[in-house]
């Protein structure tokens, strides 16, 4: 529908744009015609934010940015563009100026932190045999296996990249907490959400990959943000 803003979906570490598959289908079913999913290189926050900005600049009209996991840091850094009208965080990092995902993680380590391992080239991986229990314990074993094998590893240094000017200080925001998250501590999610003072916070009984295990409620939050952004 023409009155609906464009939705730009931003993935995090250990997955690509296809992690949004179920949410994309649900958004289209609800009448969103302008749907976009960034494929971030996961080489640095600056690179990923610029890739996201390039996509947003190609879109005429208002845009709602949605970030999962590390994608929250990306939309925080890239969300300052004038046509971005809202920010939606799905079990995501919300750094303030001078903060990094790695620093936030160290303050409150999540349950599965020990299941992340670096390789000899400096990329970080979730151990394949630990992926289901760590990242997506509430999806089917087959779905988790595909996620594990196709995971997109970030450069380890990206974890330490600091946000410069957080867009959430100037843009309306929404947040979804995953109460069973083992990749970002749920209390860390609550703390970041509270600090941001979002329009709405939703808690789901879900693991880190809530976008895959609970696409309906995740889409509900995106739809609410889109409605507010469109003045509905």
DRENDO-1510 file (C-alpha; in Angstrom, 1 decimal, always signed):
<recs>
REC; n; res; u; v; w
REC; 1; UNK; +0.0; +0.0; +0.0 .
REC; 2; UNK; +1.3; +3.5; -0.9 .
REC; 3; UNK; +0.6; +4.9; +2.6 .
REC; 4; UNK; +2.9; +2.3; +4.3 .
REC; 5; UNK; +6.6; +3.2; +4.7 .
REC; 6; UNK; +9.4; +1.1; +3.3 .
REC; 7; UNK; +10.8; -1.5; +5.6 .
REC; 8; UNK; +14.6; -2.1; +5.6 .
REC; 9; UNK; +15.7; -5.2; +7.5 .
REC; 10; UNK; +19.2; -5.4; +8.9 .
REC; 11; UNK; +20.6; -8.7; +10.0 .
REC; 12; UNK; +23.3; -9.3; +12.7 .
REC; 13; UNK; +26.2; -11.6; +13.2 .
REC; 14; UNK; +26.1; -15.3; +12.2 .
REC; 15; UNK; +23.4; -14.8; +9.6 .
REC; 16; UNK; +22.5; -13.0; +6.4 .
REC; 17; UNK; +19.5; -11.2; +5.0 .
REC; 18; UNK; +17.6; -14.6; +4.7 .
REC; 19; UNK; +17.3; -14.8; +8.5 .
REC; 20; UNK; +14.3; -12.4; +7.9 .
REC; 21; UNK; +12.5; -14.8; +5.6 .
REC; 22; UNK; +9.4; -15.5; +7.7 .
REC; 23; UNK; +9.1; -11.8; +8.7 .
REC; 24; UNK; +9.3; -10.8; +5.0 .
REC; 25; UNK; +6.5; -13.2; +4.1 .
REC; 26; UNK; +4.4; -11.9; +7.0 .
REC; 27; UNK; +5.0; -8.2; +6.1 .
REC; 28; UNK; +4.0; -8.8; +2.5 .
REC; 29; UNK; +0.9; -10.6; +3.7 .
REC; 30; UNK; +0.0; -7.5; +5.7 .
REC; 31; UNK; +0.2; -5.3; +2.7 .
REC; 32; UNK; +3.8; -3.9; +2.9 .
REC; 33; UNK; +4.9; -3.5; -0.7 .
REC; 34; UNK; +8.4; -1.9; -0.3 .
REC; 35; UNK; +10.5; -4.5; +1.5 .
REC; 36; UNK; +14.3; -4.5; +1.5 .
REC; 37; UNK; +16.9; -6.6; +3.4 .
REC; 38; UNK; +20.5; -5.4; +3.7 .
REC; 39; UNK; +23.3; -8.0; +3.2 .
REC; 40; UNK; +26.0; -6.6; +5.4 .
REC; 41; UNK; +29.7; -7.6; +4.9 .
REC; 42; UNK; +30.2; -7.8; +8.7 .
REC; 43; UNK; +33.7; -6.4; +8.3 .
REC; 44; UNK; +33.3; -3.3; +10.4 .
REC; 45; UNK; +30.5; -1.2; +11.9 .
REC; 46; UNK; +31.5; +1.6; +9.5 .
REC; 47; UNK; +31.3; -0.7; +6.5 .
REC; 48; UNK; +27.9; -2.2; +7.6 .
REC; 49; UNK; +26.4; +1.2; +8.4 .
REC; 50; UNK; +27.5; +2.5; +5.0 .
REC; 51; UNK; +26.0; -0.5; +3.2 .
REC; 52; UNK; +22.7; +0.2; +5.0 .
REC; 53; UNK; +22.8; +3.9; +4.2 .
REC; 54; UNK; +23.3; +3.1; +0.6 .
REC; 55; UNK; +20.2; +1.0; +0.5 .
REC; 56; UNK; +18.1; +3.6; +2.4 .
REC; 57; UNK; +19.3; +6.4; +0.1 .
REC; 58; UNK; +17.9; +4.4; -2.9 .
REC; 59; UNK; +14.4; +4.6; -1.4 .
REC; 60; UNK; +12.0; +7.5; -2.0 .
REC; 61; UNK; +9.8; +8.3; +1.1 .
REC; 62; UNK; +9.9; +7.2; +4.7 .
REC; 63; UNK; +11.8; +4.2; +5.9 .
REC; 64; UNK; +11.5; +2.1; +9.1 .
REC; 65; UNK; +14.8; +0.5; +9.9 .
REC; 66; UNK; +14.7; -2.9; +11.7 .
REC; 67; UNK; +17.8; -4.4; +13.2 .
REC; 68; UNK; +18.3; -7.9; +14.7 .
REC; 69; UNK; +21.2; -8.5; +17.1 .
REC; 70; UNK; +24.3; -6.6; +15.9 .
REC; 71; UNK; +22.0; -5.1; +13.3 .
REC; 72; UNK; +20.8; -2.9; +16.1 .
REC; 73; UNK; +24.2; -1.3; +16.3 .
REC; 74; UNK; +24.1; -0.8; +12.5 .
REC; 75; UNK; +20.7; +0.9; +12.5 .
REC; 76; UNK; +21.9; +3.0; +15.5 .
REC; 77; UNK; +24.8; +4.2; +13.4 .
REC; 78; UNK; +23.0; +4.5; +10.1 .
REC; 79; UNK; +19.6; +5.7; +11.2 .
REC; 80; UNK; +20.4; +9.4; +11.1 .
REC; 81; UNK; +19.3; +9.7; +7.4 .
REC; 82; UNK; +16.4; +12.2; +7.1 .
REC; 83; UNK; +14.0; +9.7; +5.6 .
REC; 84; UNK; +14.4; +7.2; +8.4 .
REC; 85; UNK; +11.2; +7.7; +10.5 .
REC; 86; UNK; +11.5; +4.8; +13.0 .
REC; 87; UNK; +13.9; +2.3; +14.5 .
REC; 88; UNK; +12.9; -1.2; +15.6 .
REC; 89; UNK; +15.2; -3.4; +17.6 .
REC; 90; UNK; +14.7; -7.2; +17.6 .
REC; 91; UNK; +16.8; -8.8; +20.4 .
REC; 92; UNK; +19.4; -6.3; +19.4 .
REC; 93; UNK; +22.3; -4.2; +20.6 .
REC; 94; UNK; +21.5; -0.5; +21.2 .
REC; 95; UNK; +24.9; +1.1; +21.9 .
REC; 96; UNK; +25.2; +4.7; +23.0 .
REC; 97; UNK; +28.0; +6.9; +21.7 .
REC; 98; UNK; +31.4; +5.4; +22.4 .
REC; 99; UNK; +29.9; +1.9; +23.2 .
REC; 100; UNK; +30.5; -1.3; +21.2 .
REC; 101; UNK; +28.6; -4.6; +21.1 .
REC; 102; UNK; +31.6; -6.3; +22.6 .
REC; 103; UNK; +31.8; -3.9; +25.5 .
REC; 104; UNK; +28.1; -4.3; +26.2 .
REC; 105; UNK; +28.5; -8.1; +26.1 .
REC; 106; UNK; +31.4; -8.1; +28.6 .
REC; 107; UNK; +29.3; -6.1; +31.1 .
REC; 108; UNK; +26.8; -9.0; +31.2 .
REC; 109; UNK; +28.0; -12.1; +29.4 .
REC; 110; UNK; +25.2; -14.2; +27.9 .
REC; 111; UNK; +24.7; -17.9; +28.5 .
REC; 112; UNK; +26.2; -19.1; +25.2 .
REC; 113; UNK; +29.2; -16.8; +25.1 .
REC; 114; UNK; +31.7; -19.7; +25.5 .
REC; 115; UNK; +30.3; -21.2; +22.3 .
REC; 116; UNK; +31.8; -18.5; +20.1 .
REC; 117; UNK; +35.2; -19.4; +18.7 .
REC; 118; UNK; +37.6; -17.4; +16.4 .
REC; 119; UNK; +39.3; -19.0; +13.4 .
REC; 120; UNK; +42.8; -18.4; +12.2 .
REC; 121; UNK; +41.7; -15.5; +9.9 .
REC; 122; UNK; +40.1; -13.5; +12.7 .
REC; 123; UNK; +36.5; -14.4; +12.0 .
REC; 124; UNK; +34.2; -15.4; +14.9 .
REC; 125; UNK; +31.9; -18.5; +14.6 .
REC; 126; UNK; +29.3; -20.2; +16.7 .
REC; 127; UNK; +30.4; -23.8; +17.0 .
REC; 128; UNK; +28.2; -25.7; +14.7 .
REC; 129; UNK; +27.2; -28.4; +17.2 .
REC; 130; UNK; +26.3; -25.6; +19.7 .
REC; 131; UNK; +24.4; -23.4; +17.3 .
REC; 132; UNK; +20.9; -24.7; +18.0 .
REC; 133; UNK; +21.1; -24.4; +21.7 .
REC; 134; UNK; +23.0; -21.1; +21.5 .
REC; 135; UNK; +21.3; -19.0; +18.8 .
REC; 136; UNK; +17.9; -20.6; +18.0 .
REC; 137; UNK; +16.8; -23.2; +20.6 .
REC; 138; UNK; +13.2; -22.6; +19.8 .
REC; 139; UNK; +13.3; -23.4; +16.0 .
REC; 140; UNK; +13.3; -26.9; +14.6 .
REC; 141; UNK; +16.6; -28.9; +14.5 .
REC; 142; UNK; +16.6; -28.9; +10.7 .
REC; 143; UNK; +16.1; -25.1; +10.6 .
REC; 144; UNK; +18.9; -24.6; +13.1 .
REC; 145; UNK; +21.2; -26.9; +11.2 .
REC; 146; UNK; +20.8; -24.8; +8.0 .
REC; 147; UNK; +21.4; -21.7; +10.1 .
REC; 148; UNK; +24.5; -23.2; +11.6 .
REC; 149; UNK; +26.0; -24.4; +8.3 .
REC; 150; UNK; +25.2; -21.1; +6.5 .
REC; 151; UNK; +26.2; -18.8; +9.3 .
REC; 152; UNK; +28.0; -15.6; +8.3 .
REC; 153; UNK; +30.9; -15.0; +10.6 .
REC; 154; UNK; +31.9; -11.4; +11.4 .
REC; 155; UNK; +35.4; -10.2; +11.7 .
REC; 156; UNK; +36.2; -10.3; +15.4 .
REC; 157; UNK; +37.3; -6.7; +15.4 .
REC; 158; UNK; +33.8; -5.6; +14.5 .
REC; 159; UNK; +32.7; -6.5; +18.0 .
REC; 160; UNK; +34.8; -3.7; +19.3 .
REC; 161; UNK; +33.7; -1.0; +16.9 .
REC; 162; UNK; +32.1; +2.0; +18.8 .
REC; 163; UNK; +28.9; +3.8; +17.7 .
REC; 164; UNK; +29.5; +7.5; +17.1 .
REC; 165; UNK; +26.2; +9.3; +17.1 .
REC; 166; UNK; +23.3; +7.1; +18.1 .
REC; 167; UNK; +20.2; +7.6; +16.0 .
REC; 168; UNK; +17.8; +6.5; +18.7 .
REC; 169; UNK; +18.5; +9.7; +20.6 .
REC; 170; UNK; +16.6; +11.6; +17.8 .
REC; 171; UNK; +14.3; +9.0; +16.2 .
REC; 172; UNK; +11.3; +7.1; +17.6 .
REC; 173; UNK; +12.2; +3.5; +18.6 .
REC; 174; UNK; +10.6; +0.2; +19.5 .
REC; 175; UNK; +12.3; -2.8; +21.2 .
REC; 176; UNK; +11.6; -6.6; +21.4 .
REC; 177; UNK; +13.3; -8.5; +24.3 .
REC; 178; UNK; +13.9; -12.2; +23.9 .
REC; 179; UNK; +13.5; -13.6; +27.5 .
REC; 180; UNK; +15.3; -16.9; +26.6 .
REC; 181; UNK; +18.2; -15.1; +24.7 .
REC; 182; UNK; +21.6; -16.9; +25.1 .
REC; 183; UNK; +23.5; -14.6; +22.8 .
REC; 184; UNK; +22.6; -11.2; +24.4 .
REC; 185; UNK; +21.8; -11.4; +28.0 .
REC; 186; UNK; +18.0; -10.6; +28.4 .
REC; 187; UNK; +18.8; -8.2; +31.2 .
REC; 188; UNK; +21.2; -6.4; +28.9 .
REC; 189; UNK; +18.4; -6.1; +26.4 .
REC; 190; UNK; +16.1; -4.7; +29.0 .
REC; 191; UNK; +18.7; -2.3; +30.2 .
REC; 192; UNK; +19.4; -1.0; +26.7 .
REC; 193; UNK; +15.7; -0.7; +25.9 .
REC; 194; UNK; +14.9; +1.2; +29.1 .
REC; 195; UNK; +17.8; +3.6; +28.5 .
REC; 196; UNK; +16.5; +4.3; +25.0 .
REC; 197; UNK; +12.9; +5.0; +26.3 .
REC; 198; UNK; +11.2; +3.4; +23.3 .
REC; 199; UNK; +7.6; +3.9; +22.3 .
REC; 200; UNK; +7.0; +0.3; +23.2 .
REC; 201; UNK; +8.9; -2.7; +24.6 .
REC; 202; UNK; +7.6; -6.2; +24.0 .
REC; 203; UNK; +9.0; -9.3; +25.7 .
REC; 204; UNK; +8.7; -12.6; +23.9 .
REC; 205; UNK; +9.4; -16.1; +25.3 .
REC; 206; UNK; +12.0; -16.7; +22.6 .
REC; 207; UNK; +15.6; -17.4; +21.9 .
REC; 208; UNK; +17.9; -15.0; +20.1 .
REC; 209; UNK; +16.4; -15.8; +16.7 .
REC; 210; UNK; +13.0; -14.5; +17.6 .
REC; 211; UNK; +12.6; -13.3; +14.0 .
REC; 212; UNK; +12.6; -17.0; +12.9 .
REC; 213; UNK; +10.8; -18.5; +15.9 .
REC; 214; UNK; +8.1; -15.9; +16.4 .
REC; 215; UNK; +7.7; -13.9; +13.2 .
REC; 216; UNK; +4.1; -13.0; +13.9 .
REC; 217; UNK; +4.7; -11.0; +17.1 .
REC; 218; UNK; +7.9; -9.5; +15.6 .
REC; 219; UNK; +6.0; -8.4; +12.6 .
REC; 220; UNK; +3.3; -6.9; +14.9 .
REC; 221; UNK; +5.9; -4.6; +16.5 .
REC; 222; UNK; +7.3; -3.6; +13.0 .
REC; 223; UNK; +3.7; -2.9; +11.8 .
REC; 224; UNK; +3.0; -0.8; +14.9 .
REC; 225; UNK; +6.2; +1.2; +14.3 .
REC; 226; UNK; +5.3; +1.6; +10.6 .
REC; 227; UNK; +1.8; +2.9; +11.5 .
REC; 228; UNK; +3.3; +5.5; +13.9 .
REC; 229; UNK; +5.8; +6.5; +11.3 .
REC; 230; UNK; +3.1; +7.0; +8.7 .
REC; 231; UNK; +1.0; +9.0; +11.1 .
REC; 232; UNK; -1.6; +6.3; +11.4 .
</recs>
